[in-house]
C-alpha cells in the first residue's frame, strides 16, 4: 500500500502559501505572539521553544499590558 501512495499520479506540489495554511499560517508553526522566556516567566507563564508562552488569562494580560 505504501508503494501505491508514493506513486500517485497527477499529483502537484503544494505552494508555499498552501503549506503555510496547513502549518497554521506561519513558517515555524507558531500561532501566538512571541515573547522572550524571561518575559513569559516574569508574568507567571511557561515559555515554549517556539516563543509561545503558555499561561492563564492573567499571564497574557500581564504580557500585553491590557487589563479588562
Long-range contacts (C-beta under 8 A, 24 or more apart in sequence): 33-63, 33-64, 35-63, 39-63
